[in-house]
Amino acid sequence: RVDRRQRQMCIRDSAKGIQIGSGSKPEADFTLTTANYSGKITSIKVNASIGSGGDGKLTVKIGDTQIGETITLTTTATTYTFTPASPVAGSITIGLSATAKAMYIKSVDINPAE
């Protein structure tokens, strides 16, 4: 029975992606970082959301430079595009923070300069 419940949770959550934190224990700061990407980047797309009644923020940095504005997450899984003024290279940092509820991250797309 436990296995069946876990599968149902997995299927239910698949529309929003991977859950970070929970309603009762939100993750204050969650960071995904990679320095293993080489080449210049023209944009980064992140699909993310927050649980109902939550307050979550999303930021993207390449190197030490924040790309675009800080995004306030919505309850709908939404793709946000972060585009630097010109293609740049550097480590990639995706930051999520919440003061209430769980956050979800469904996908990350890194678009290279050609």
N, C-alpha and C positions, 0 to 999 in steps of 0.2 A: 504493500500500500504506500509506503514512503516513496518508493521509486516512481509510482504513478503520479504522486503529488509533485515531485521534483520535475518530471517531464512537463506537466501542465504549467508550472511556473516558468519553465524555460520557453515553452511555446508562447505563453502570454507575454513574456518580456521581450520576445524576439522582435516585435514591432518597434520597440524603443531602443534595443541594443543591450549592452552590458550595464548592469546596475552598479552604481558607485555609492556607497553609504546606504542608509535606510531612512524611513520616515522618523523613527525614534532616535537614530544616531546618524545624522547627516555628516558627510565628509567635509570638513572645513576647507581643506586644500588638497587637491589631487593634481599631480603633474605627470604628463607623458613627455619624455625627452629622448631625442636621438641626435647623436653627433656623427652617425654613420652614413648620412646621406651626402653624396658629393654632387657638385654641380649647382647651378643657379636655379632658383625657384620663382615661378611666375605667380602662383597662387596656392593656397591650402584651403581645402573645403572640409569642414567638420560638421557631422550630423549629430546633434545633441539635444537633450531636453531635460526637464526637471519634473519631479512628481507634483501632483495636484496640491496647491497651497504652498508650494516651495518657493524659495528665493535662491536662484543660482546664477553664476556669472561664468563667462568663457572668454579667455584671452589666448592669443597666439603670438609667439615671438620667433623671429629668425635672428640668430645671434643675440645681441642685447637689445634689439629694436622690436618694440611691439608693433604688430602689423594691424592696422585698422583700429577700430574702437573696441572697448570691452562690451560684450554682448550680454544682455539679460535673457536668460533662457526662458522658453515657454514650455507648456505641457505637451505640445505637439512635437514629435521628432522632426526637426527642421535642419536643412543644410545651410550653413553659414559660410560665406566665401571671404577669405582674407587675402587681399592682393597688395603687395608692396608697390611703391611708385615706379620702381624698375626692378628687374630680376635681381635677386640677391642670393648669396650663399651663406651658410652658417648652420649651427646647430638649431634644431627645431624644438620648441617648447610649447606644449598645449596645456593650459592651466584651467582647471575647473574649481569653483568654490561654491559652497552652499551654507546658508545659515539655518535652513529648514528643508526637510525631505530629501529623498534620494535623487541623484542625478543619473543620467543615462548617456552613453556615448555609443553611437551606432556605426559610424564610419569616419575614416580620415583619408582624404585623397590629397596627394602631393603632386602638383603639376610642374614639371621641369621646363626650363627654357630650352628652346631647340637650337 
